[in-house]
Amino acid sequence: MSAKPGYQSIRIEGGDTATPLNLAKRLARIRSIPGGVRGRRILDCGCGAGEYVVALRDAGALAIGIEFDSEKRAQFAQRHPGADWVRAGDSQSLEFPDASFDAVLINEVLEHVPDDALALSEAHRVTKPGGRLILFAPNRMYPFETHGVYRLGSDRKLSPALPGIPYLPLRLGQRWFRYWARNYWPGELRRLVVAAGFAIESTGFVWQTFENISNAQPGFIGAVRPAARALANFCETIPGVRRFGVSQLIVAQR
């Protein structure tokens, strides 16, 4: 389990990022990694209902996914009868031989894994020498805690629209909140990746697409969604400003 103060309640659960615009944006980033994806054997750890696996296969990758949640695996099986591209699995204990994959994708999953360091170590183990880790994870520079937090001692989750929570030191925040998912400072996430044995090639940030991925988006966003998307896409291109995006991206080599 993660021993970091404030993060003792991490559960293996979470939503999907496979809404149409967000999937397209992230897939474009994935396809731009050195060597591309065509013909590459790629493992998607925590693949949900397999949307990224299917999109990667459509792009020519030899992609498979593992998913802990049986309901999500059932959704994939219902949508793709007979396909065996999504299997039961735990990112902390991958049932694959060493050096099995050209790339490992961990897309908004690491924050939900009880032992994030172990998950990265396992990703390193199954990646071929010269292969790559593609990691998307929450960015604590973003001023909103998109997963939401619970009031301490309560089952009530606070709105993700409440600003400033990521900026509170964990030792202070845990006096009032129970965190059920992690949020990473950029330097913190880079250190975790390096500690697992990877060499970082590039870093970046991804801004929101305002498709209500959290299912808790404030109602007023609907009225301003097109303008919000345009602004987010613009901010993603501005040095200095783009580091405040909702997610960070690390591409690292084994």
C-alpha positions in Angstrom: 0.0 0.0 0.0 1.1 3.6 -0.6 2.6 4.8 2.7 2.3 8.5 1.7 0.4 10.4 4.4 -3.2 11.1 3.3 -3.3 8.4 0.7 -4.1 5.3 2.8 -7.6 4.9 1.4 -6.8 4.2 -2.3 -9.3 1.9 -3.9 -9.1 0.1 -7.3 -11.9 1.9 -9.0 -12.5 4.9 -11.2 -14.3 6.1 -14.3 -13.2 6.0 -18.0 -11.5 8.7 -20.1 -12.8 7.2 -23.3 -15.3 10.0 -24.2 -15.0 10.7 -27.9 -13.0 14.0 -27.8 -10.8 12.9 -25.0 -10.0 9.6 -26.5 -9.1 11.2 -29.8 -6.8 13.8 -28.1 -5.0 11.1 -26.1 -4.8 8.7 -28.9 -3.1 11.4 -31.0 -0.5 11.8 -28.2 0.0 8.1 -28.0 0.5 7.7 -31.8 3.1 10.4 -31.8 5.5 8.5 -29.5 8.8 7.5 -31.2 8.2 4.6 -33.5 4.5 5.1 -33.5 2.1 2.3 -32.7 1.6 0.3 -35.9 2.8 -3.2 -35.5 3.8 -2.6 -31.8 2.7 -4.9 -29.0 1.1 -2.6 -26.5 -0.4 -3.4 -23.0 -3.1 -1.1 -21.7 -3.1 -1.5 -17.9 -6.5 -0.8 -16.3 -8.1 -0.6 -19.8 -11.7 -0.2 -18.6 -14.2 -1.4 -21.2 -11.3 -1.6 -23.8 -12.0 1.6 -25.8 -8.3 2.5 -26.1 -7.4 -1.1 -26.9 -9.9 -1.1 -29.8 -8.7 2.4 -31.0 -5.0 1.3 -30.8 -5.8 -1.9 -32.8 -7.7 0.2 -35.4 -4.4 2.2 -35.6 -2.5 -0.9 -36.4 -1.1 -1.8 -32.9 -1.2 -5.3 -31.5 -2.9 -4.1 -28.3 -4.4 -6.0 -25.4 -5.6 -4.8 -22.1 -6.0 -5.9 -18.5 -8.8 -4.7 -16.3 -9.5 -5.5 -12.6 -13.3 -4.6 -12.7 -15.4 -7.5 -13.9 -18.3 -5.2 -14.9 -16.0 -3.3 -17.3 -14.7 -6.5 -18.8 -18.3 -7.6 -19.3 -19.1 -4.4 -21.1 -16.2 -5.1 -23.5 -17.3 -8.7 -24.1 -20.8 -7.5 -24.9 -19.6 -4.9 -27.4 -17.0 -7.2 -29.0 -18.3 -10.8 -28.8 -15.5 -13.4 -29.2 -12.6 -10.9 -28.9 -10.0 -11.8 -26.3 -8.2 -8.4 -26.2 -9.3 -7.5 -22.7 -8.4 -9.9 -19.8 -8.8 -9.9 -16.1 -5.6 -8.5 -14.4 -4.0 -6.4 -11.7 -1.5 -3.8 -12.6 0.4 -4.6 -9.4 1.0 -8.2 -10.5 1.0 -8.7 -14.3 0.7 -12.2 -15.6 3.1 -11.7 -18.5 6.7 -12.7 -19.0 9.5 -10.2 -18.7 10.1 -8.0 -21.8 6.7 -8.9 -23.4 5.6 -5.5 -24.8 6.9 -2.7 -27.0 5.0 -0.2 -24.9 2.9 -0.1 -21.7 0.0 2.4 -21.4 -1.2 3.5 -18.0 -4.0 6.0 -18.6 -5.5 7.7 -15.6 -5.1 4.5 -13.6 -2.0 4.9 -11.4 -3.8 7.1 -9.0 -6.2 4.3 -8.2 -3.7 1.5 -7.6 -3.0 0.8 -3.9 0.8 0.5 -4.6 1.7 2.8 -7.4 5.4 2.1 -7.2 4.8 -1.6 -7.6 2.6 -1.0 -10.6 5.3 1.0 -12.3 7.9 -1.6 -11.4 5.7 -4.3 -13.1 5.3 -2.1 -16.1 9.1 -1.8 -16.4 9.5 -5.6 -16.0 7.1 -6.4 -18.9 8.5 -3.7 -21.2 11.1 -4.7 -23.8 14.5 -3.0 -23.5 14.2 0.2 -25.6 10.4 0.0 -25.2 8.2 2.7 -23.7 6.0 3.6 -20.8 3.1 6.0 -21.8 1.7 7.4 -18.6 -1.2 9.8 -18.2 -2.0 10.8 -14.6 -3.7 13.6 -12.6 -1.8 16.9 -12.4 -1.8 18.6 -9.0 -1.0 21.9 -10.7 -4.6 21.9 -11.9 -6.6 23.9 -9.3 -9.5 21.4 -9.0 -9.5 17.9 -7.5 -11.4 16.2 -10.4 -11.9 13.0 -8.5 -13.5 14.9 -5.6 -12.7 14.1 -1.9 -14.9 13.0 0.9 -15.5 14.8 4.1 -13.6 13.0 6.8 -15.9 10.6 8.6 -18.6 11.0 6.0 -19.7 9.3 2.8 -20.4 12.7 1.3 -18.1 13.6 -1.6 -17.4 17.3 -2.2 -17.9 18.8 -5.6 -14.9 18.6 -7.9 -15.7 22.3 -8.8 -14.4 23.4 -5.4 -11.1 25.1 -6.2 -7.8 24.9 -4.3 -8.0 21.4 -2.8 -5.0 20.0 -4.8 -2.8 22.9 -3.4 -3.4 22.0 0.2 -0.5 20.0 1.7 -1.7 16.4 2.3 -0.9 16.6 6.0 -3.2 19.5 6.3 -5.9 18.3 3.9 -6.3 14.9 5.7 -7.5 16.8 8.7 -10.8 17.5 6.8 -10.8 15.2 3.8 -10.5 11.5 2.8 -8.8 11.1 -0.5 -9.8 8.1 -2.5 -7.4 8.7 -5.5 -4.0 10.3 -5.7 -3.0 13.5 -7.4 0.6 14.0 -8.4 2.9 17.0 -8.6 4.9 16.8 -11.9 8.2 16.4 -10.2 6.8 13.7 -7.9 5.5 11.7 -10.8 8.8 12.0 -12.7 10.6 10.7 -9.6 8.3 7.7 -9.4 8.9 6.8 -13.0 12.7 7.1 -12.7 12.7 5.1 -9.5 10.9 2.2 -11.4 13.9 2.1 -13.8 12.7 4.2 -16.7 14.5 7.0 -18.4 12.1 10.0 -19.2 12.0 11.0 -22.8 9.3 13.7 -22.8 6.7 15.2 -20.6 3.6 17.2 -21.4 0.1 18.2 -20.2 -3.4 17.5 -21.4 -6.3 19.9 -20.9 -10.0 19.1 -20.4 -12.5 18.4 -23.2 -15.5 19.1 -20.9 -17.3 15.9 -21.6 -18.3 15.3 -18.0 -15.9 12.4 -17.5 -16.4 12.7 -13.7 -20.2 12.6 -14.0 -20.1 15.5 -11.5 -19.5 18.5 -13.9 -21.4 21.6 -12.7 -24.5 22.2 -14.8 -23.4 25.7 -16.0 -20.6 24.1 -18.0 -23.2 22.9 -20.5 -23.9 26.5 -21.6 -20.3 27.4 -22.1 -18.9 24.1 -23.2 -17.8 25.1 -26.8 -16.0 28.2 -25.5 -14.4 26.3 -22.7 -13.1 23.7 -25.1 -11.7 26.3 -27.4 -10.0 28.1 -24.5 -8.6 24.8 -23.1 -7.2 23.8 -26.5 -5.5 27.3 -26.8 -4.1 27.1 -23.3 -2.6 23.7 -24.1 -0.3 25.4 -26.6 1.0 28.2 -24.4 4.3 27.5 -22.6 4.0 28.0 -18.8 0.2 28.0 -19.0 -0.2 24.5 -20.3 1.4 23.0 -17.2 -1.9 23.8 -15.4 -3.8 21.1 -17.5 -5.9 18.5 -15.8 -3.5 15.7 -16.6 0.2 15.2 -17.2 1.8 12.9 -19.8 5.1 11.1 -19.4 6.8 9.1 -22.1 9.7 7.1 -20.8 12.1 4.5 -22.2 13.1 1.2 -20.5 
